[in-house]
C-alpha cells in the first residue's frame, strides 16, 4: 500500500514543482529588438594587395552612438565596414543577465572591396540600470561598452569604452 502511495503522490508533487518553476510572472516585460542598415555609403575600398591586418584595421573603425527615445535604446554603429558586393547584413541581439550582445554579420564576407554602412539596433523593454554592451562582428568581440540606461531622463551614460 505504501508503495502505491509513493507511485501516485510522487509524480503529482513533481508535476506541481515543474509547473511552478516553468511559469513566469505576468509583470515581466519582454525585450524586443529591431535591426536596420543603410546601403553601401561610398564607392568602396579595394582590399586586394592589402594584408589581413590592414583590412582588419579598416573593418574595426567606425563610431557608436547611444540614445534613448520613448523607452527604446537605440545603438547606431556609423561606418561599419562590410563587403561592397550584394550582401546580406544581419544584426541580432542576445542577452545574458545585464550583458547585451550586439552581433553584426554578413552572409557572404568574401569580396574584393569593403565599404561603410550605418547599422541601427533598437531595443525595447529594457529596464533602467547598468548594462555591459559587447559588439560582436563575424563571431569576434570588437567593441566593449558599459552604459547606464536612464529612460525616465531620456539619457544613456556611456562609460569605460574598451576597444
Secondary structure, DSSP 8 states (H G I E B T S, - for coil): -HHHHHHHHHHHHHHHHHHHHH---TT----EEEEEE----SS-EE-TTS-HHHHHHHHT--EEEEEEETTEEEEEEEEEEEESSS--EEEEEEEETTEEEEEEEES----SEEEEEEEEEEEES--SEEEEEEEEETTEEEEEEEEEEETTTTEEEEEEEE-
